Amino acid sequence: MDFYEVVRKRRSFRFYKPDMPEKERIERILEAARLAPTWANMQGVHYIVVQDPEKVKAIWNAIGQRPPEKFESAPMYIVGVISEKGSGMNANGEKYYGVDFGICFEHLILAATAEGLATCWIGYFNEEKMKEILEIPKKYRVMGLTTLGYSTKSKGEVTDRKALSEIVHWEKF
């Protein structure tokens, strides 16, 4: 699949088959995330692969999204964390760790799409519960997580996008 086809196919999926993705695919996805550029090549993002059914259920509960079936069938999650000191600061004094995380996690999500797997980048969750479930040290921030699996291509999948003319401005806003 070429890059532009991957970008066109990438969607947020909320309903999954119970089949666990193959380890080789998961490792290729993680390798793509590892290769993402970061501030001064600090490579501060860490990935926690969660496949244990009890931990998967605990994470689903920490997400707390409803309706109840949303994400419930996901066979696994990948959780991304970074220390605020794992990145730099821009000229405006803003910490850059969120940008580093975003770049790395989007590499991960696009690689999963290229592998024929479904994801949903989740930013709504209870961070303290996540840290407790996954034994994450206090100095790290849980920035996001994604489901990973094979989609049922069920209801509720967003497919429409704004036209380019609605979001692109040439020379001025």
C-alpha positions, 0 to 999 in steps of 0.5 A: 500500500503506498503512503497516500493510500494509507493516509486515505484508509486511516480511520478511527475504528471502535468495534473489533474482531476478537483476533489478536494481531500477529506479533510480527505486525505489532513489532513492525508498527512499533519499529515505525513509531521508534523511527519517528523524529523527535526533539534533538533525537531525544526519543522520549516516547515509550510504548506499553503493549497490553494484550493480557485480557484482564489488563485490557478490560481494566484499561477499557474501564479506565477509558470510561467511554460509553456506549458500553460496547465501544472499544470493549471488543478490542483485543489489545491496546498500545499505550504511549507515555513520555516524560516532560523531560524527554523532550525540549522547549520551543522559543516561546517557552512551551514544552514540546513533549506533546508534539514529540508524542503526536509525531511518534504515535501518528507513525504508529497509527499509520503503520498499523493501517499499512499492516491492515489493522484498525486503530482508534487514538484515544485521548479521553481516559483516567491517567491515574488509573492508567498509571496504576494498572500499568505501573507507570512511574510518576515522572511519565505522562500517559499521552494517549493510547490506541486500540489495535486489532481487526475491525468489524467495520461496524456502525459508527465509523467516521469517514467524511472529511472537510474539503481542502478548500475549507481548510487551506489558505494561500498567502494569508488566512 
